[in-house]
Amino acid sequence: MEKDIDQLKKKIIYRSNYRGTKEMDKLLGSFTKKYIHKLSVKDLLDLEQLLDIDDDNLYNFYNGLRTNVIPDINKVSTLFKNFKYNND
């Protein structure tokens, strides 16, 4: 089971850093780096589901703009919505 969780974390880290747009690579990469080791298995699965959303809709959700796809409201989406990205 631990091996499966490690594989899931690696997959999430990769997907969060290689989105297709540089802005989302940085935003999701930073978010994932901060929280990946603090999340439960359920939260990791929720994060994986959040990563299934395309960059435009996810960016709009993060910034409180109109979006065509609304993520499930859960711990991970709330953490993401409230995440303060520091571009330093």
N, C-alpha and C positions, 0 to 999 in steps of 0.2 A: 504494500500500500504506500509506504514512504517513497518508493521509487516512482510510483505513478504520480504522486504529488510533486516530486522534483521535476518530472517530465512536463507536467502541466505548468509549473512555474517557468520553466525554460521556454515553453511555447508562448506563454503570455508575455514574457520579457521580449522575446523576438518580435512578436506581433505588435507590441506597443512601440517598439523602436523603429520599425520598418513599415510605416503606414502608406507612404506614397507622397505625402506632403511634409515638408520640412517642419512646419509649425506643429503639426500633430505628432510627428516623431518626437519632437522635443517635449511637448506638453504631456503626452501619454507616457513617454519614457521616464520623465521625471516623476510623474504620479506613481507609476508602477514601481520604480526604484524605492520610493518612500514607503509604500504600503505592502509590497509583495510578501514580506516575511511576517507581517502582522495580521494577515487575513486567514480566516478559516477555509476549509475545503469548499463550503457552500459559497463563501465570498469569492473565492478564486473562480468558481464556476460562473458566478454572476459577472465577474470581471471579464471572463472569456466571452460571455454573451454581449457585454458592453462593447467589446472590441469588434464584434460582428457588424456594428453600425458603421456606415460609411463616414468618411472624414467630415464632409460638409455638415451633415446632420449632427454629428457628435460635437463639432466645433460650435454650431449654433446652440445646442443644448447647454454646453459649458458656459457660453456667453449670454444665455437668457434670451436668445433670438428665436424667431419662428423656425420650427423644424417639422419635417414630414414624418420623422420617426422619433417617437418618444420612448426613451429607455424605461424599463421597469424601475419603479422607485424602490430602492433597497439601500442597504448600507453602502455598497460600493458606488452606486450612482450618486448618492448623497455626498460621499467623500469626494468624488470626482467634481461634482458641481461646486463644492466649497473649497476645492484645492486652489491654493494661491501659487501660481507658477512664477518662479523667480528666474529671470533670464540671465542671471549672472554666471 
